[in-house]
Amino acid sequence: MPAADEAIAFEDVERAAARLAGHVEETPFLHSRTLSEIAGASLYLKFENLQFTASFKERGALNRLAQLSADERERGVLAVSAGNHAQGVAWHAKRLGIPATIVMPCGTAPVKVARTRALDATIVLHGERFDETYAHGMALAAERGLTPIDPFDDPAVIAGQGTVGLEIARSPHELDDVVVPVGGGGLAAGVALALRRLRPSVRVLGVQSERFALVHDALGGAHHDVGAATIADGIAVNRLGSLTLPILRRTLDSVLLVEDAVIEHAILLLLEIEKTVAEGAGAAALAAVLAHPGRFQGRRVGIVLSGGNVDPLLLAAIIERGLARSGRLARLVVDVRDAPGALARVTALLADERANIEQIRHERAFGTTGAQRVMVELVVQTESATHVERVLRRLREAGFDASGE
């Protein structure tokens, strides 16, 4: 395999842009006034979650598929992926009339399997761990004569992802930094190649989940144990790219790490403020700006929202957890007399404080209070943590033993 510098150049990114023109979205790159105020920096969002498959991945997939020989097109392609790469390959293979086989781990969320199958791909479920799935996929490709489409460690894929960087570089916005999520590094490598040529003064920073920090550790000489899972599953990659890593080593200024809790907060901010859905990996770049404010204070920062494929049930859980953290959803436990009218006094007080009751539960048989008392657990919608404290104070002033979380 050629060295990274020989395998891909800026001109490859430009050629990729010509191939992709009219077939993928040139996504918006817009200033966010409210997020800028929160972050203390001028933030510009690159909405790759608005691609047809809701991810940047289809750029690299299409650029690779467009360069197949006639024989390779006829025999078909294979991709190993549990998410966005699978849909990107499946969608553009369908458009081009190329048979596509997608190998996924057995534990892949049913909604992701269904979405990929809906794009007319042949689905193969194999393995509990991704390395098992990958090995099976490569064996299957060799057996059937299919061309593997790597999710990141391929020159054509890197060049295709680099078109995101071209669009950022050719925008009218003046930038000091661009922040890009990093899994295997195809997106970050391509974006950095484009920016280094067209905007050499711009600082390019990668972002990884602290639970999957392979690139961060490889570039910085650190060591983090690989975690079992992260909400940013799109960048939860447990192998380094032989092509991407040398490019990242040469072009990235640094790689920042973020915790899942901050990523969840970023997802909620994007949903509430920008009215846009970002998956964990897609929100990681914003999370990095929030988690490392000292690095970005007062700077002009481009943020790549790389994807928006998130399970609705997970999104619902993220919203609920975020509301609880911000004090807009609170759980109150109130000790009341087990007598007529006692609960009505509690609910009347909550109504007076404009705290809306979402759930309510009595605990008699398994409570720790006396037989003539009952523990009432309420989940209430509130304005803020200050509002929660005011509600608790009113309950206590009324003679109730009340606590909250």
C-alpha positions in Angstrom: 0.0 0.0 0.0 1.4 3.5 -0.8 2.4 5.9 1.8 -0.4 8.3 2.9 1.3 11.3 1.2 1.4 9.4 -2.1 -2.1 7.9 -1.8 -4.0 11.1 -1.6 -3.4 14.8 -2.4 -5.4 18.0 -2.4 -6.1 17.5 -6.1 -7.8 14.2 -5.3 -10.2 16.1 -3.1 -11.0 18.6 -5.9 -11.6 15.7 -8.4 -13.9 14.1 -5.8 -15.9 17.4 -5.6 -16.4 17.3 -9.4 -17.7 13.7 -9.2 -20.0 14.4 -6.3 -21.5 17.6 -7.7 -25.3 17.3 -8.0 -25.3 13.9 -6.3 -24.8 14.9 -2.7 -25.9 18.0 -0.9 -23.6 21.0 -0.5 -24.8 21.4 3.0 -25.5 24.7 4.8 -22.6 26.3 6.8 -24.3 28.8 9.1 -23.6 31.1 12.0 -25.4 30.2 15.3 -26.0 33.4 17.3 -27.4 31.6 20.4 -24.8 28.8 20.5 -22.1 31.5 20.1 -23.4 33.3 23.1 -23.4 30.1 25.2 -19.9 29.1 24.1 -18.2 32.5 24.2 -17.0 32.1 20.6 -18.4 32.7 17.1 -19.7 29.3 16.0 -20.5 28.2 12.4 -22.2 24.9 11.9 -21.7 22.6 8.9 -25.0 20.6 8.7 -23.8 17.3 7.3 -26.8 15.7 9.0 -28.9 17.2 6.2 -27.5 14.7 3.6 -30.1 12.3 2.2 -28.8 9.5 4.5 -28.2 12.1 7.3 -24.4 11.7 7.3 -21.3 12.9 5.5 -20.4 9.2 4.9 -22.1 9.1 1.5 -19.5 11.6 0.1 -16.7 9.1 0.5 -18.9 6.1 -0.5 -20.0 7.8 -3.7 -16.5 8.9 -4.7 -15.2 5.3 -4.2 -18.2 3.7 -6.1 -17.8 6.2 -9.0 -14.3 4.9 -9.6 -15.1 1.2 -9.9 -14.3 -0.7 -13.1 -17.1 -2.1 -15.2 -16.3 -5.6 -13.9 -16.3 -4.4 -10.2 -19.6 -2.7 -10.7 -21.1 -5.9 -12.2 -19.8 -8.2 -9.4 -20.9 -5.8 -6.6 -19.5 -4.2 -3.5 -19.4 -5.0 0.2 -19.2 -2.8 3.3 -18.8 -3.7 6.9 -20.8 -1.2 9.0 -23.5 -0.9 11.6 -24.5 2.6 10.7 -23.9 5.6 8.5 -21.3 4.0 6.2 -23.7 1.2 5.5 -26.5 3.6 4.4 -24.1 5.7 2.3 -22.8 2.7 0.4 -26.3 1.2 0.0 -27.9 4.4 -1.2 -25.4 5.3 -3.9 -24.9 1.7 -5.0 -28.6 1.6 -5.6 -28.5 4.8 -7.5 -25.7 3.5 -9.7 -27.2 0.0 -10.2 -24.4 -1.7 -8.2 -25.3 -4.8 -6.1 -24.3 -4.0 -2.4 -23.8 -6.4 0.5 -23.7 -4.9 3.9 -22.3 -7.0 6.8 -23.4 -5.9 10.3 -22.9 -7.1 13.8 -25.7 -9.2 15.2 -26.5 -6.6 17.8 -27.1 -3.8 15.3 -30.2 -1.8 16.2 -33.2 -3.1 14.1 -34.0 0.4 12.9 -30.5 0.6 11.3 -30.9 -2.8 9.7 -34.3 -1.8 8.3 -33.1 1.5 6.9 -30.2 -0.2 5.1 -32.4 -3.0 3.8 -34.9 -0.4 2.5 -32.1 0.8 0.2 -32.1 -2.6 -1.5 -28.8 -3.8 0.0 -28.3 -7.5 0.9 -27.9 -7.6 4.7 -25.7 -10.2 6.5 -25.7 -10.2 10.3 -22.6 -11.9 11.8 -20.6 -11.6 15.0 -21.1 -10.0 18.4 -18.0 -7.9 18.2 -17.0 -5.6 15.3 -13.7 -7.4 14.7 -15.6 -10.6 14.2 -18.0 -8.9 11.8 -15.1 -7.3 9.9 -13.2 -10.5 9.5 -16.3 -12.3 8.2 -17.0 -9.4 5.8 -13.5 -9.6 4.3 -13.7 -13.4 3.9 -17.1 -13.0 2.2 -15.8 -10.4 -0.2 -12.9 -12.6 -1.2 -15.2 -15.6 -1.6 -17.8 -13.8 -3.7 -15.4 -11.5 -5.6 -16.9 -8.4 -4.2 -15.0 -5.1 -3.8 -14.7 -4.0 -0.2 -15.6 -0.3 0.5 -13.7 0.7 3.6 -15.4 3.2 5.9 -12.3 5.4 6.2 -8.9 3.8 5.2 -9.2 4.3 1.5 -7.8 7.1 -0.7 -11.1 7.7 -2.6 -13.1 7.7 0.6 -10.8 10.2 2.3 -10.9 12.4 -0.8 -14.7 12.2 -0.8 -15.0 13.2 2.8 -12.5 16.0 2.1 -15.2 17.8 0.0 -16.7 18.9 3.4 -13.4 20.8 3.9 -13.6 22.3 0.5 -17.0 23.7 1.1 -15.9 25.1 4.5 -12.8 26.7 3.0 -14.7 28.3 0.1 -17.4 29.8 2.3 -17.4 33.5 3.1 -16.9 33.0 6.8 -13.6 34.0 8.4 -12.4 31.2 10.7 -9.8 30.6 13.3 -10.6 26.9 14.0 -12.4 24.0 12.5 -13.4 21.1 14.8 -14.1 17.7 13.3 -15.2 14.4 14.9 -12.6 11.6 14.5 -13.4 7.9 14.4 -11.2 6.1 11.9 -10.2 9.6 10.6 -11.4 9.6 7.0 -13.5 12.8 7.5 -10.8 14.6 9.6 -8.0 13.6 7.2 -9.9 14.8 4.2 -11.1 18.0 5.8 -7.6 18.8 7.1 -6.0 18.2 3.7 -8.4 20.7 2.1 -8.0 23.3 4.8 -4.2 23.1 4.9 -4.1 24.0 1.2 -6.9 26.6 1.1 -6.8 28.0 4.6 -3.4 27.2 6.1 -3.8 29.6 9.0 -6.9 27.8 10.3 -6.3 25.5 13.3 -7.8 22.0 12.7 -8.8 20.0 15.7 -10.2 16.5 16.0 -12.5 15.2 18.7 -12.9 11.8 20.1 -14.9 10.2 22.9 -12.7 9.6 25.9 -13.9 6.0 25.7 -12.5 5.5 22.2 -9.3 7.7 22.1 -7.1 5.7 19.8 -6.1 8.6 17.5 -5.7 10.9 20.4 -3.4 8.4 22.1 -1.5 7.6 18.9 -0.7 11.3 18.2 -0.1 12.3 21.8 1.6 9.3 23.2 -1.1 8.8 25.9 -3.1 5.7 26.8 -6.8 5.3 27.5 -8.5 2.0 28.0 -11.0 1.3 25.2 -14.5 1.5 26.7 -17.4 -0.9 26.1 -19.7 1.7 24.5 -20.3 5.4 24.0 -23.2 7.5 22.9 -21.0 8.7 20.1 -21.0 5.2 18.4 -20.2 6.7 15.0 -16.7 7.5 16.2 -16.3 4.4 18.4 -13.6 2.9 16.2 -11.1 0.3 17.6 -8.6 0.3 14.8 -6.2 2.9 13.5 -6.0 3.7 9.8 -2.8 3.0 7.9 -3.6 5.8 5.5 -5.5 8.2 7.8 -3.2 8.2 10.8 -0.1 9.6 8.9 -2.3 12.3 7.4 -3.8 13.2 10.8 -0.4 13.2 12.3 0.8 15.8 9.7 -2.4 18.0 9.5 -4.2 18.1 12.8 -3.2 20.6 15.5 -4.5 18.4 18.3 -7.2 15.9 19.2 -9.6 16.8 22.1 -11.5 14.3 24.3 -15.1 14.6 25.4 -17.3 12.8 27.9 -20.6 11.3 27.0 -22.5 13.7 29.4 -21.2 16.7 27.5 -22.1 15.1 24.1 -25.7 14.5 25.4 -25.8 18.2 26.4 -24.7 19.2 22.9 -27.3 17.0 21.3 -30.0 18.7 23.4 -28.7 22.2 22.6 -28.7 21.5 18.9 -32.2 20.2 19.1 -33.6 23.1 21.2 -31.7 26.0 19.6 -31.0 25.0 16.0 -34.0 22.6 15.7 -31.7 20.0 14.2 -31.1 16.4 15.2 -27.5 15.3 15.7 -26.3 11.8 16.7 -23.6 11.4 19.4 -20.8 11.6 16.9 -22.5 14.4 15.1 -22.6 16.6 18.2 -19.1 15.7 19.4 -17.5 18.8 17.8 -19.9 21.1 19.6 -19.3 19.1 22.8 -15.6 19.7 22.5 -16.1 23.5 22.3 -18.3 23.4 25.4 -15.9 21.1 27.3 -12.7 23.1 26.4 -13.8 26.7 26.5 -10.4 28.1 27.1 -9.2 26.8 23.7 -11.9 28.6 21.8 -12.8 31.8 23.8 -13.4 34.7 21.4 -12.4 32.6 18.3 -14.3 32.0 15.1 -15.0 28.2 15.0 -16.3 26.0 12.3 -18.1 22.9 13.7 -18.9 19.8 11.6 -22.2 18.2 12.5 -21.3 14.9 10.9 -24.5 13.0 11.2 -28.1 12.8 12.5 -28.9 9.2 12.7 -30.0 8.6 16.2 -32.6 6.1 17.5 -35.8 7.9 18.6 -35.9 6.1 21.9 -32.3 7.1 22.7 -33.1 10.6 21.7 -36.1 10.6 24.0 -33.9 9.4 26.9 -31.3 12.1 26.1 -33.9 14.8 26.2 -35.3 13.6 29.5 -31.9 13.3 31.1 -30.9 16.8 29.8 -34.1 18.3 31.2 -33.4 16.7 34.5 -29.8 18.0 34.6 -30.9 21.6 33.8 -33.6 21.6 36.4 -36.5 21.6 34.0 -37.6 18.1 35.1 -37.4 17.2 38.8 -38.3 14.3 40.9 -39.8 15.3 44.3 -40.4 12.9 47.2 -42.9 14.2 49.7 -43.9 12.6 53.1 -47.7 13.2 53.7 -50.3 12.0 56.1 -52.4 9.1 54.6 -55.6 11.1 54.9 -58.2 12.7 52.7 -57.1 16.1 51.3 -53.4 15.7 52.1 -52.4 14.9 48.5 -54.7 17.7 47.2 -52.7 20.2 49.4 -49.5 19.1 47.7 -50.8 19.3 44.2 -52.5 22.7 44.9 -49.2 24.1 46.1 -47.4 22.8 43.0 -50.1 24.4 40.8 -49.6 27.7 42.7 -45.9 27.5 41.9 -46.7 26.6 38.2 -44.9 23.3 38.4 -46.6 20.9 36.1 -47.0 17.3 37.3 -45.9 14.7 34.8 -46.0 11.6 36.9 -47.2 10.8 40.4 -46.9 7.6 42.5 -47.9 6.6 46.1 -45.8 4.3 48.1 -47.6 2.6 51.0 -46.6 -1.1 51.4 -42.9 -0.7 50.8 -42.3 2.7 52.4 -40.1 3.4 55.4 -42.6 5.8 57.1 -45.3 4.8 59.5 -48.6 3.2 58.6 -50.5 6.4 58.7 -48.2 8.2 56.3 -47.4 7.8 52.6 -44.5 8.7 50.4 -45.6 10.5 47.3 -43.1 10.6 44.4 -43.8 13.3 41.8 -42.0 14.1 38.5 -42.7 17.7 37.7 -41.8 20.1 34.9 -40.1 23.2 36.1 -38.4 26.3 34.8 -34.9 25.8 36.3 -33.0 24.5 39.3 -33.9 27.7 41.1 -37.6 27.0 40.5 -37.1 23.5 41.9 -35.6 24.9 45.1 -38.5 27.4 45.4 -41.0 24.6 45.1 -39.2 22.6 47.8 -39.1 25.6 50.1 -42.8 26.2 49.7 -43.5 22.5 50.5 -41.4 22.6 53.6 -42.9 25.9 54.8 -46.3 24.1 54.5 -45.1 21.4 56.9 -44.2 18.7 54.4 -41.0 16.7 54.6 -39.8 17.1 50.9 -36.7 16.4 49.0 -35.8 16.5 45.3 -33.3 15.4 42.7 
